[in-house]
Amino acid sequence: MRLLILIMTLLSLFGFQSCGNEEEQFQLIELETTGVSLKLQNNAVSLYGDIPSAENELTFVAVGKNANLGFLYDFQIGDEVYHINKDEYDNPDHNVAVSGEWGCVELINSNPYTTKIVITENNSAKDREFRLRFGGVYITAWVTIIQKGNVSNENVKWDNIVCNQLSSNELFIGNQYLGIQNWDCIGNPPQIYPSAVFPETTFAKSFDKEVNEAKRPISLYTDFSNPFVSTIKQPSGVAYQHFVKDLIKSEEYESNKQPHLHLYRLANISSVENLSKIFPDNGKLAKSLEDIVKQKVNAEHFQNWIVGEVVFKGFSVTMDTPGQKGLFENSNIQTKGLVYLRSMTYGATAYFIMGSNLPYDEVKTLLSTPSVVDNAKEKLSKSAIILISNSSIDQNAALSTSFEALNAFIEAPYTKGSYGYPIYCTGCYLDDNRFFHFNELNE
């Protein structure tokens, strides 16, 4: 069935390319999206995007001259095909048009046509493929969404060069929202701050659906040897930014602002396509890095591919646990399943992909020396490197193609005036102050 649908789709598109009647030329329905970035494919009406294995919420809003035809016509997941009645867009009582274990399709509005898809977490190692067709025969948009399989980092064998263990309560978020400067992969850091409250399903993932309720005053402190301490009377994102401005002007910060190398590790991957295993929660970053490698490096020249991760840890900001009255001023709010952000740790990260014909063990030895450039430059001269490094709060990393750039980052990870961006966080449940862990949520 799926093969038949694919053949029919290809025939219709090939028919478009050979059609000489201007009135029958395909026209694209433009779509503004959230939750996924779509790229136009070789033909005029096909769009493609990929999303991570985590739960996703996507919206499609029809815009432009063909917006009046921007309704969802049919939807396909695997071998199942669903036809959508566009009249249901005007029926608010039946806006869920399709649902299944994979999630649901909601018809939100007809002016403009707005469609939402909620996609559940993909716990399978195999990618999911969603196909959507908007509009009619010639005025249309064919959209393919690939949800990455849930490939655990445990499948990647990391070799630690430097590794300072943290508490199991610390959740790493250092690459989930990372983008690349001047590339089609924009950093999308959420606005988070100590005391921000989220449902447990979005905490340390998308960080959306924040519970915006008035909070009681909180006390914040840093992990400096001489802590910087402050009280925020009305906790909010804006109030926290004022706290940070005061912090980085303080004497306590001045004597503790230098980050230290927290993690430096390497892994041998068989091909650049395996980057999705390194960034399971940031499919856009993995795909962009794969594209960059293929554009800037002749991949056929190299037998081995090595990936490296470098993490510098700066300072942490932690809030005291709420008192007996709770965090919210309104003590009647249902707190079950809600998690508040207890602490944030700032830092800087770098990732590199290296193509080489040297054996992996030799590369590991060369890259384990204190100065990559001084001690290994000649032996690595025939290898290639793609490096992204970042200490910017907007999480848009700089792109480099030299070992000197890697060495420079290790020597000075922060750009001038930067204090990094959140790389770790902890969360606690509102109802009992128990630390949040992903494994407990998935049980």
Backbone hydrogen bonds, N-H to C=O, Kabsch-Sander energy under -0.5 kcal/mol:
donor,donor_aa,acceptor,acceptor_aa,energy
5,I,1,M,-2.2
6,L,2,R,-2.3
7,I,3,L,-2.5
8,M,4,L,-2.5
9,T,5,I,-2.3
10,L,6,L,-2.5
11,L,7,I,-2.6
12,S,8,M,-2.1
13,L,9,T,-2.0
14,F,10,L,-2.8
15,G,11,L,-2.2
16,F,12,S,-1.5
17,Q,13,L,-1.7
18,S,14,F,-1.3
19,C,15,G,-0.6
19,C,16,F,-0.8
22,E,20,G,-0.7
24,E,21,N,-1.7
25,Q,22,E,-1.3
27,Q,138,Y,-3.2
29,I,140,T,-1.6
30,E,28,L,-0.7
30,E,63,V,-0.6
32,E,61,V,-3.0
34,T,59,T,-1.4
38,L,36,V,-0.5
39,K,48,Y,-2.9
41,Q,46,S,-3.0
47,L,142,W,-3.4
48,Y,39,K,-2.2
49,G,144,T,-2.0
51,I,146,I,-2.6
53,S,280,P,-1.1
56,N,119,I,-2.6
58,L,117,I,-3.1
59,T,34,T,-1.9
60,F,115,T,-2.8
61,V,32,E,-2.7
62,A,60,F,-0.5
62,A,113,Y,-2.4
63,V,30,E,-2.2
67,A,64,G,-1.7
69,L,66,N,-2.0
70,G,67,A,-1.9
73,Y,71,F,-0.5
73,Y,133,R,-3.3
74,D,133,R,-1.4
75,F,82,Y,-2.6
76,Q,131,R,-3.1
77,I,80,E,-2.1
78,G,129,E,-1.1
80,E,77,I,-2.0
82,Y,75,F,-3.4
84,I,73,Y,-2.7
86,K,84,I,-0.7
88,E,85,N,-2.0
89,Y,86,K,-1.6
90,D,87,D,-1.5
91,N,88,E,-1.7
94,H,91,N,-1.9
95,N,92,P,-0.7
97,A,95,N,-1.1
97,A,105,V,-2.0
98,V,105,V,-1.2
100,G,103,G,-2.7
103,G,100,G,-1.4
104,C,118,V,-2.2
105,V,98,V,-2.9
106,E,116,K,-3.6
107,L,95,N,-3.5
108,I,106,E,-0.8
108,I,114,T,-2.1
109,N,114,T,-1.3
111,N,112,P,-0.9
113,Y,110,S,-0.6
114,T,109,N,-2.6
115,T,60,F,-2.5
116,K,106,E,-2.9
117,I,58,L,-2.9
118,V,104,C,-2.4
119,I,56,N,-3.2
119,I,117,I,-0.6
120,T,102,W,-2.8
120,T,118,V,-0.5
122,N,53,S,-3.1
123,N,121,E,-1.0
128,R,147,Q,-2.9
130,F,145,I,-3.0
131,R,76,Q,-2.8
132,L,143,V,-2.8
133,R,74,D,-2.5
134,F,141,A,-2.5
135,G,71,F,-2.6
136,G,139,I,-2.3
140,T,27,Q,-2.4
140,T,138,Y,-0.8
141,A,134,F,-1.5
142,W,45,V,-3.2
143,V,132,L,-3.2
143,V,141,A,-0.6
144,T,47,L,-2.5
145,I,130,F,-2.9
146,I,49,G,-2.2
147,Q,128,R,-2.4
147,Q,145,I,-0.6
148,K,51,I,-2.5
148,K,146,I,-0.6
150,N,124,S,-3.4
151,V,149,G,-1.6
152,S,150,N,-0.7
155,N,152,S,-2.0
156,V,153,N,-1.8
157,K,155,N,-0.6
158,W,156,V,-1.0
159,D,266,L,-3.3
160,N,158,W,-0.6
161,I,264,Y,-3.0
162,V,264,Y,-2.1
164,N,262,H,-2.2
165,Q,163,C,-0.7
170,E,167,S,-1.9
171,L,425,C,-3.1
172,F,170,E,-0.5
173,I,423,I,-2.8
174,G,423,I,-0.9
178,L,175,N,-0.9
179,G,395,Q,-2.9
180,I,185,C,-3.2
181,Q,397,A,-3.5
183,W,180,I,-1.2
185,C,183,W,-2.6
188,N,177,Y,-1.5
192,I,190,P,-1.2
195,S,341,L,-2.6
196,A,193,Y,-2.4
198,F,339,V,-2.7
200,E,337,G,-2.4
202,T,199,P,-1.6
203,F,199,P,-1.3
205,K,202,T,-2.0
207,F,202,T,-2.7
211,V,197,V,-2.6
212,N,210,E,-1.0
213,E,211,V,-1.5
216,R,327,L,-3.1
218,I,232,I,-2.2
220,L,230,S,-3.3
221,Y,318,T,-2.2
222,T,228,F,-1.2
223,D,316,S,-1.0
229,V,227,P,-0.6
230,S,220,L,-2.3
232,I,218,I,-2.7
233,K,231,T,-0.6
240,Y,236,S,-2.1
241,Q,237,G,-1.8
242,H,238,V,-1.6
243,F,239,A,-1.7
244,V,240,Y,-2.4
245,K,241,Q,-2.2
246,D,242,H,-2.0
247,L,243,F,-2.4
248,I,244,V,-2.5
249,K,245,K,-0.6
249,K,246,D,-0.6
250,S,247,L,-1.7
254,E,250,S,-1.8
255,S,251,E,-1.5
256,N,253,Y,-1.8
257,K,253,Y,-0.8
260,H,313,K,-2.2
262,H,311,V,-2.4
263,L,311,V,-2.1
264,Y,162,V,-2.9
265,R,309,E,-2.1
266,L,159,D,-2.1
267,A,307,V,-2.2
268,N,157,K,-0.5
269,I,267,A,-0.6
269,I,305,W,-2.4
274,N,271,S,-1.6
275,L,272,V,-1.7
276,S,273,E,-0.9
277,K,274,N,-1.7
278,I,274,N,-0.5
278,I,275,L,-1.0
279,F,275,L,-1.8
282,N,279,F,-1.6
286,A,282,N,-2.0
287,K,283,G,-2.5
288,S,284,K,-2.4
289,L,285,L,-2.7
290,E,286,A,-2.1
291,D,287,K,-2.3
292,I,288,S,-2.7
293,V,289,L,-2.6
294,K,290,E,-2.0
295,Q,291,D,-1.8
296,K,292,I,-2.7
297,V,293,V,-2.2
299,A,297,V,-1.5
301,H,298,N,-2.1
302,F,299,A,-1.5
304,N,356,S,-2.5
305,W,269,I,-0.9
306,I,354,M,-2.7
307,V,267,A,-2.5
308,G,352,F,-2.6
309,E,265,R,-2.4
310,V,350,A,-2.8
311,V,263,L,-3.2
312,F,348,A,-3.2
313,K,260,H,-2.5
314,G,346,Y,-3.1
317,V,344,M,-2.8
318,T,221,Y,-2.7
319,M,342,R,-2.2
320,D,219,S,-2.1
326,G,323,G,-1.6
329,E,214,A,-2.3
330,N,214,A,-0.5
331,S,329,E,-1.0
333,I,330,N,-1.3
338,L,335,T,-2.1
339,V,198,F,-3.1
340,Y,428,C,-3.0
341,L,196,A,-2.4
342,R,340,Y,-0.7
342,R,426,T,-2.0
343,S,426,T,-1.2
344,M,317,V,-2.2
345,T,424,Y,-2.6
346,Y,315,F,-2.9
347,G,421,Y,-1.7
348,A,312,F,-2.0
349,T,390,N,-2.1
350,A,310,V,-2.2
351,Y,388,I,-2.5
352,F,308,G,-1.9
353,I,386,I,-2.4
354,M,306,I,-3.2
355,G,384,A,-2.0
356,S,304,N,-2.3
363,V,359,P,-2.2
364,K,360,Y,-2.9
365,T,361,D,-1.9
366,L,362,E,-2.3
367,L,363,V,-2.6
368,S,364,K,-0.6
368,S,365,T,-0.7
369,T,366,L,-0.9
372,V,370,P,-0.5
375,N,371,S,-1.9
376,A,372,V,-1.4
377,K,373,V,-1.6
380,L,376,A,-2.0
381,S,378,E,-1.0
383,S,380,L,-1.9
384,A,355,G,-2.5
386,I,353,I,-2.3
387,L,400,S,-2.9
388,I,351,Y,-2.7
389,S,398,A,-1.9
390,N,349,T,-2.8
395,Q,392,S,-1.7
397,A,179,G,-2.7
397,A,395,Q,-0.6
398,A,389,S,-2.9
400,S,387,L,-2.8
406,L,402,S,-1.0
407,N,403,F,-2.4
408,A,404,E,-2.5
409,F,405,A,-2.1
410,I,406,L,-2.2
411,E,407,N,-2.0
412,A,408,A,-2.4
418,S,415,T,-2.4
420,G,391,S,-0.8
421,Y,347,G,-2.0
423,I,345,T,-3.2
424,Y,345,T,-1.4
425,C,171,L,-1.6
426,T,343,S,-1.7
428,C,340,Y,-2.3
429,Y,434,R,-2.8
430,L,338,L,-2.4
433,N,429,Y,-2.3
436,F,427,G,-3.1
441,L,437,H,-1.4
442,N,438,F,-1.8
443,E,439,N,-0.5
443,E,440,E,-0.6
